[in-house]
Amino acid sequence: MKVLIVDDEALARLRMRSLLESLQAELAIQINGEAANAEQALQALRVQPADLVLLDVGMPGRDGLRLAAALKALPQPPAVVFVTAHAGHALRAFELEALDYLTKPVRQDRLRAALQRAQQRLSVLPQAAPPPTDPVIVVSDRGRVLRLPVREVLYLKAEQKYVTLRTALHTHVLDDALADLELRLGSGFVRVHRNALVAVHALRAMELRGGDEGDGWAVRVAPTDEWLVVSRRQLAAVRAAFDGP
């Protein structure tokens, strides 16, 4: 199993390499190399693909969470194990389908377990591909972690420090930035305003309703029949969403 180490701290990379070398004979792993940031990691993977990336979360520039999202788009995405000094990103790591989440300083037994899990996954992938699943967004609700199908999302709206996610029946509060959510949700959503994204399937009407911003346009979202303001800058994109592909 080929492993790439990604961490912006040289000492952390050295420690991880030492731990991997102590397990090489036992687990038949090969260290493909090291990278200090997201760009170096992507370049290394283009030159020599890896089966597993041991990925630090807190890096300058594009952090480990954003890099992991980018890795999923590769033709042969590697498995990811996050390695971090903080446990606060576990929810997002779960959404990105990370195999494991190790906290620093990493213990040898925890690393061994993560590597074994990765090897088990790799051993079954050639036999059968997993069945396709509907995309989901992971939200935290009253102490529970929910995998919410993206098709149920009507809109997301930034309000002060949080983002409100609305479905037909519930409202959830997310800590993610609206710009990050827009990248993750893709073309099924259209930005109607700097503070709002709406699912294209939920758009029902657009009317000139008056108001202080833009030309006073707004869209009606079904099935809640709520109206959201459309800014002048986003008017063309919203009209295109109504017209369809």
C-alpha positions in Angstrom: 0.0 0.0 0.0 1.5 3.3 -1.1 1.2 6.2 1.4 1.7 9.9 1.0 2.3 12.1 4.1 0.9 15.7 3.9 1.6 18.1 6.8 3.0 21.7 6.8 5.2 21.0 9.8 8.5 19.3 9.0 8.8 17.7 12.5 5.3 16.2 12.2 6.2 14.7 8.8 9.4 13.3 10.3 7.5 11.7 13.2 4.9 10.2 10.9 7.6 8.8 8.6 9.3 7.2 11.6 6.0 5.6 12.7 5.3 4.3 9.2 8.8 2.9 8.9 8.3 1.0 12.2 5.2 -0.6 10.7 6.6 -1.2 7.1 7.6 -4.8 7.5 4.4 -5.7 9.5 1.9 -4.1 7.1 3.7 -4.1 3.7 3.4 -0.3 3.2 5.5 1.9 1.0 6.1 5.6 1.7 5.5 7.5 -1.5 6.8 10.8 -0.2 5.9 13.9 1.7 4.1 17.2 0.9 4.0 20.4 2.9 0.8 21.8 1.4 -2.1 21.0 -0.8 -0.4 22.1 -4.1 2.6 19.9 -3.4 0.3 17.0 -2.5 -1.7 17.2 -5.7 1.5 17.5 -7.8 3.0 14.4 -6.0 -0.2 12.4 -6.7 -0.1 13.4 -10.4 3.5 12.0 -10.6 3.0 9.0 -8.4 -0.5 8.0 -7.3 -1.0 6.8 -3.7 -3.4 4.4 -2.1 -3.6 6.4 1.1 -3.0 10.0 2.2 -2.2 10.8 5.8 -3.5 14.4 5.8 -3.1 17.2 8.3 -6.2 19.4 8.7 -4.7 22.7 9.7 -2.5 23.9 6.9 -2.0 27.4 5.4 -3.7 28.1 2.1 -6.0 25.3 1.2 -6.5 23.3 4.4 -6.7 19.5 4.6 -10.5 19.4 4.5 -10.6 21.3 1.2 -7.8 19.2 -0.2 -9.7 16.0 0.8 -12.7 17.3 -1.2 -10.5 17.9 -4.2 -9.0 14.4 -3.9 -12.5 12.8 -4.3 -12.6 14.2 -7.8 -9.4 12.4 -9.0 -9.9 9.5 -11.4 -8.5 7.1 -8.7 -9.0 9.0 -5.4 -6.8 7.8 -2.6 -8.2 6.8 0.8 -7.8 9.6 3.4 -6.9 9.5 7.1 -7.0 12.9 8.8 -4.2 13.7 11.3 -4.8 16.8 13.4 -4.1 18.4 16.7 -7.8 19.3 17.2 -10.8 17.1 17.3 -13.3 19.7 16.2 -13.3 18.8 12.5 -14.5 15.2 13.0 -18.0 16.0 11.6 -16.7 17.4 8.3 -14.2 14.5 8.1 -17.1 12.1 8.4 -18.9 13.8 5.6 -15.8 13.5 3.4 -15.8 9.7 4.0 -12.4 9.7 5.7 -11.3 6.2 6.8 -10.1 7.5 10.2 -9.4 10.6 12.2 -6.2 10.6 14.3 -5.3 13.2 16.8 -1.7 14.3 17.5 0.5 13.0 18.9 -0.3 9.9 16.9 0.1 6.6 18.7 1.5 3.7 16.9 -1.4 1.4 17.7 -3.9 4.0 16.4 -1.9 4.4 13.2 -1.7 0.6 12.8 -5.5 0.3 13.1 -6.0 3.1 10.5 -3.6 1.4 8.1 -5.2 -2.0 8.5 -8.6 -0.4 7.8 -7.2 1.2 4.6 -5.8 -2.2 3.5 -9.1 -3.9 4.1 -10.9 -1.3 2.0 -8.3 -1.6 -0.8 -8.7 -5.4 -0.8 -12.4 -5.3 -1.5 -12.5 -2.4 -4.1 -11.3 -4.6 -7.1 -14.0 -7.2 -6.4 -17.1 -5.0 -6.5 -17.7 -1.3 -6.7 -20.0 0.2 -4.1 -23.6 0.8 -5.3 -24.3 4.4 -6.3 -25.8 6.5 -3.5 -27.6 9.8 -3.4 -25.3 12.7 -2.4 -25.7 13.8 1.3 -24.8 16.7 3.4 -23.9 16.0 7.1 -25.5 18.2 9.7 -25.4 18.3 13.5 -28.8 18.5 15.1 -29.3 18.6 18.8 -26.4 16.4 19.5 -27.1 14.0 16.6 -25.2 13.6 13.4 -27.6 13.4 10.4 -26.8 12.4 6.8 -29.3 14.6 5.0 -30.0 13.8 1.3 -29.1 16.8 -0.8 -32.4 16.3 -2.8 -34.3 17.4 0.4 -32.5 20.7 0.7 -34.6 23.7 -0.5 -32.2 26.5 0.2 -29.3 27.7 2.4 -29.1 31.2 3.8 -26.2 32.9 5.5 -27.3 34.7 8.7 -24.7 36.4 10.9 -22.1 33.7 11.8 -24.2 30.7 10.7 -25.9 29.2 7.7 -29.5 28.1 7.8 -30.4 25.0 5.8 -34.1 24.6 5.0 -35.9 21.5 4.1 -39.7 21.1 3.6 -40.1 20.0 7.2 -37.0 21.2 9.2 -34.5 24.0 9.6 -30.9 23.2 10.5 -28.0 25.5 11.5 -24.5 24.8 9.9 -21.1 26.3 10.8 -19.8 26.0 7.2 -19.2 29.0 5.0 -21.8 29.5 2.3 -19.0 29.6 -0.4 -17.8 26.2 0.7 -21.3 24.7 0.6 -21.8 26.1 -2.9 -18.7 24.3 -4.1 -19.8 21.0 -2.5 -23.4 21.1 -3.6 -22.5 21.8 -7.3 -24.8 22.7 -10.2 -28.0 21.7 -8.6 -28.1 24.9 -6.7 -28.1 28.5 -7.9 -26.9 31.6 -5.9 -29.8 34.1 -5.9 -28.0 36.5 -3.5 -24.7 36.9 -1.8 -26.3 35.3 1.3 -28.5 32.6 -0.3 -28.3 29.4 -2.4 -31.5 27.8 -3.7 -32.0 24.3 -5.1 -33.0 24.5 -8.7 -35.7 21.9 -8.3 -37.3 24.1 -5.6 -37.6 27.2 -7.8 -41.3 27.9 -8.6 -41.6 31.5 -9.6 -39.7 34.8 -10.0 -41.5 38.1 -9.7 -40.8 41.7 -9.5 -42.0 42.5 -5.9 -40.3 45.8 -5.2 -37.6 46.3 -2.6 -34.5 48.3 -1.8 -31.9 46.1 -3.6 -31.4 45.4 -7.3 -34.6 45.6 -9.2 -36.8 44.1 -6.5 -36.9 40.6 -7.9 -37.5 37.6 -5.7 -38.0 33.8 -6.1 -40.6 31.6 -4.6 -39.3 28.4 -3.1 -41.6 25.3 -3.0 -43.1 23.7 -1.1 -42.7 26.3 1.7 -43.8 29.2 -0.5 -41.1 31.4 1.0 -39.8 34.3 -1.1 -36.1 35.1 -1.3 -34.6 38.2 -2.7 -32.6 38.0 -6.0 -29.8 40.5 -6.2 -29.1 42.4 -9.5 -25.8 40.6 -9.9 -27.4 37.1 -9.7 -30.5 37.9 -11.9 -29.1 36.4 -15.1 -28.0 33.2 -13.4 -31.4 32.8 -11.8 -33.2 33.3 -15.1 -30.9 30.7 -16.7 -31.8 28.3 -13.9 -35.5 28.7 -14.8 -34.8 28.2 -18.5 -33.0 24.9 -17.7 -30.0 23.4 -19.5 
